[in-house]
Amino acid sequence: MNTSKRRLALLALAVALSGCDIFQDQTPDFVSFRMTGAAGSVVSIVYSTEFISAVNEVGVTQLQMFASDTVTHTLPIDTIIDVRINRQIYLEALAGPADTVTVDVEVDVDDRRIFDDSGDLFPDVPWQFLYGYNRPVTQVIEVIL
């Protein structure tokens, strides 16, 4: 009887856990990046999946890029980036030299929304976003050239 109770308890635990996300693979495959704002606004975006990053002793995330692409977009932007190899992404956005652009930004990793915010892009102040699978990052990002 004791054995049947244990089996029943294990079966109930397995059923309960199967309804959770514990058995789903959370490893990222694709990042969806959307930026909207005033139609016709021009924004430069730096895309990189090839970098190393770490949080230093004062809480600043330092990032060293090995390869990147800089693309000049006319808003809106809606793109998907493959992150299956490096499991990370760095995005940096800059407004044109004489523009301040109000934008809404959404970033999804596979089907999980991880960022949804709005604000202003300024000419000399980059908007930065860093995602690294299973690695700590901070809001303060320093790119080392």
C-alpha positions in Angstrom: 0.0 0.0 0.0 2.8 2.4 0.8 4.3 1.8 -2.6 1.1 2.5 -4.4 0.7 5.8 -2.5 4.3 6.8 -3.6 3.5 5.9 -7.2 0.3 7.9 -7.0 2.1 10.9 -5.5 4.8 10.7 -8.2 2.2 10.5 -10.9 0.3 13.6 -9.5 3.7 15.5 -9.3 4.5 14.6 -12.9 1.0 15.7 -14.1 1.4 19.0 -12.1 4.9 19.7 -13.5 3.9 18.9 -17.1 1.4 21.8 -17.0 4.3 24.2 -16.0 7.0 25.5 -18.3 9.7 23.3 -16.5 9.9 20.8 -19.4 9.8 23.4 -22.2 13.1 24.4 -23.8 13.7 28.1 -23.0 16.8 28.3 -25.1 16.3 31.3 -27.5 16.1 30.8 -31.3 14.9 34.2 -32.6 14.6 37.8 -31.4 11.8 40.0 -32.8 12.6 43.7 -32.8 10.0 46.3 -33.4 10.4 50.1 -33.3 7.6 52.4 -34.2 7.4 56.2 -34.2 6.6 59.1 -36.5 6.4 57.7 -40.0 9.4 58.7 -42.1 11.7 59.2 -39.1 15.2 57.9 -39.8 17.0 55.9 -37.1 20.4 54.1 -37.3 20.5 50.7 -35.6 23.6 48.7 -34.6 22.9 44.9 -34.6 25.3 42.4 -33.1 25.3 38.8 -31.9 29.1 38.5 -31.8 30.4 40.0 -28.6 31.4 39.2 -25.0 29.9 41.0 -22.1 30.3 40.9 -18.3 29.2 43.0 -15.3 32.1 44.7 -13.6 32.6 45.4 -9.9 30.6 48.6 -9.9 27.6 47.2 -11.7 28.3 48.3 -15.3 27.9 45.8 -18.1 30.9 46.1 -20.3 30.6 44.8 -23.9 33.3 44.1 -26.5 31.9 43.6 -30.0 33.7 41.4 -32.6 31.2 42.0 -35.5 28.2 44.2 -36.0 25.9 45.6 -38.7 24.8 49.2 -38.8 21.5 49.8 -40.7 19.8 53.1 -41.4 16.0 52.5 -41.2 13.0 54.6 -41.9 10.4 53.9 -39.2 8.7 51.6 -38.6 11.1 48.7 -38.0 9.9 45.1 -37.7 12.7 42.5 -38.0 13.6 39.0 -36.7 17.2 38.2 -35.8 18.5 34.6 -35.6 20.3 34.0 -32.2 20.5 30.2 -32.3 24.3 30.2 -32.5 25.4 32.9 -30.0 22.2 33.1 -27.8 22.6 36.9 -27.4 21.8 40.2 -29.0 23.0 43.8 -28.7 20.9 46.6 -30.2 21.8 50.3 -30.3 19.6 53.0 -31.8 20.5 56.6 -32.6 18.4 59.4 -34.1 19.6 61.5 -37.0 22.1 64.3 -36.2 19.4 67.0 -35.8 16.4 64.9 -34.8 14.7 63.8 -31.5 12.4 60.8 -32.3 9.7 59.5 -30.0 9.6 55.7 -30.3 7.8 52.6 -29.0 10.1 49.5 -28.8 9.2 45.9 -28.4 11.6 43.0 -28.1 10.4 39.4 -28.0 12.6 36.3 -27.5 10.8 33.6 -29.4 7.2 34.1 -28.2 8.2 35.8 -24.8 8.0 39.6 -24.6 11.0 40.8 -22.7 11.0 44.5 -23.4 8.1 46.9 -24.1 8.7 50.6 -23.6 8.6 54.0 -25.2 10.6 57.2 -25.0 12.8 59.6 -27.0 15.8 58.9 -29.1 18.3 61.7 -29.1 21.1 62.4 -31.6 24.1 61.9 -29.3 22.6 59.5 -26.7 22.2 56.0 -27.9 19.4 53.7 -26.8 21.0 50.4 -25.9 19.5 46.9 -25.4 21.4 43.8 -24.4 20.1 40.3 -24.0 22.2 37.3 -23.1 20.7 33.9 -22.4 21.3 32.9 -18.7 23.8 35.8 -18.1 23.4 38.8 -15.9 23.2 42.3 -17.5 22.5 45.7 -16.1 20.8 48.8 -17.4 24.2 50.6 -17.6 26.0 49.4 -20.7 29.5 50.5 -21.7 30.7 49.5 -25.2 34.5 49.0 -25.3 35.9 49.8 -28.8 
